[in-house]
């Protein structure tokens, strides 16, 4: 979520909870431990992580949608290669019911950034956009998590 600090919240009756929600949405979370962040670029029919390997522990995905359309960001733990995930009966998206969905952001709006922190154990993960046709168009990437990271796992 992008925050605009120049926006003003008026102190009217009932606006205090709104002001608190706005401030909470604008606070920054602590920076991830070095080596435990992956920058992810979303473009039409491409997911490009800054790296394809990490150590176990809490990993923070910093996702930027550079595409003109909304995308989804889903993390699956699987032994399958990124291009071999099972397709659902619609023929247009991955059948999520047969995979282990670790975490997701259902909508990353065009031109925005999102952050997703997830505790990952060692294993093979696939990052995808599962909106109709996007996975089939090439929106997938692999991430291998190994060993014990500095934040546990």
N, C-alpha and C positions, 0 to 999 in steps of 0.2 A: 504494500500500500504506500503510495506517495502522499506525503503530508505537506500542506502548504501553511507554513508558520504565519503568513500574513493574514490568514482568515481570522476573523474575530468572532468569539462566542459571546453573545449578549447575556448579561446576568439578569434574566427575567425569572419569574416564578416557574419552576419546573425545568429550567435550562441547566441547572447545576449537574444533574446526572448526565445530560448530553455533553456538557463541557468535560466532565471526568472521562467519559467514554472517548471523546476526541483526543484528550491528552494521553490516555492509555494507548490509543492506536498509534500515536506519534512517537512514543518512547522507543528508543533503540534497545534491542536486546544486546547482551554482552557479546563482544567479538568472539568468534569460535577460536578454539585452540589452534595454533599454527599446524597446518597439515590436515586440519579437520573441516575444511570448507571446500566446496566444489562450486565454481561458477558455472551456470548452465545458461546457454543461449538458445532461445526458441525462435525459429524462423519457419516460414511455411515449409513443411515437410522435412525439417531437420531439427534434431536435438543435438547440441554440441556441448558436452561437458568439458571443463578445463582439464580434466584428467580422467583416466579410466581405472585408477587403482587408489585405494585408501586403506588405512588401518582401522580396525574395529573401534567402536565407541560412538559418541554422539557426533554425527556428521551434519554439517549445515549446508544445505543447497541454497545458493543465492541465484534465483531464477530471473532472467530478464526476457521479456517477450518483445522481440524486435519485429515481429510479423504484423501485418495489417489486420489479422483476425485473432479472436480469442483462442487460447489453447489450454490444454489440461496437462498436468504433470503428475505422473503416477510412478511409484517405485514398487517393483515386484522382486521378491526373492525367488529364484528359479535356477535350475541347472540348464535350462534351454538357452540356445543362442538368441540374441535380440530379434533376428528376423524369422524365428521359428516358433513364436508363441501361437497358441491355438486360437483360431478365428471363431467367433460366435455364429449363431444361426442367421444373423442379419447379413453375414458375408462382408461386413464393413469395419468391424472392430474386434478387438481381442476379447475372448470369453474370460472375463475376470473371475467368474465363479470357480474356475478350476486352477487358479493361481493364488499365490500368497501375496495379497496386496499389503505392503508394508506401510505405505503412507501416500497421501495424494493431496494435491490442490486442484479442486474441480474446475476452477476458472482462473486463468491468468490473462487478464485483459490486455489488449494490444497497447504497446507502449508503456507497460507497467513492470514493476519488479515485485517479487514475492520472496519470502524466506521460509524454508522448511527445515527444521532440525529433527533428526531421526537417530535413535540408537540402533546401530547396525552391528550384527555379529559377523564373523568371518563367513564368506560365501559369495555366490555370484548373484548379481542384481541386474535388472533391466529397467531402464528409464524410458517411459513412453508418453506420447499423447494418444489417448484412446477415443478422441472424438471421431465420428464416422469418417472412415477413409484416411485419416491422418497417419495411423500406424502403418497401414498398407502403403502409403505414400512415402514412407521412410523415416517417420518420426520415432526413432528408437535408438538407444545406445546402451552399451554394457558398462558395468561398474563392478570391479572385483575388490572385495574387502578381505584383508588378510590380517593375521596376528592380533596382538593386543595393543590398542592405541593408548595414548597417555591419559584418556579420560575413562578407561575401563571398557568393558564390553561384554 
